[in-house]
Amino acid sequence: DSSLFAMVRKKSASNRQTLKQKYKIEKRVKEHHRKLKKQGNRDAKNGVVRVKTKQKDPGIPSQWPFKDDLLKQIERAKEKMEERKEA
């Protein structure tokens, strides 16, 4: 008898949303986007510039084969760019 009960699984809760919740979330998202847009327009009007942060360059791993050659190649490319800027 005990082996019969051991095989029975509990049903997991459903992930369904009520329509009330669904529309409430949609409404909040819409309102949030509206606020961001309004703030952006205000900033543009007043000349405020928001700076987006750039992701850091991870560089070249120390185990990379021919790392020295690659670094020299990058250095040469930088020098060429500087020469073009000066000319």
Number of C-alpha atoms within 10 A of each C-alpha: 5 6 7 7 8 8 8 8 7 6 6 6 6 6 6 7 9 9 9 8 10 11 12 12 12 11 11 11 12 11 12 12 11 12 12 11 12 12 12 15 13 12 13 12 9 9 9 11 9 9 6 6 6 6 6 6 6 6 7 10 8 9 7 9 9 9 13 11 10 13 13 11 12 12 12 12 12 12 12 12 12 11 10 9 8 7 6
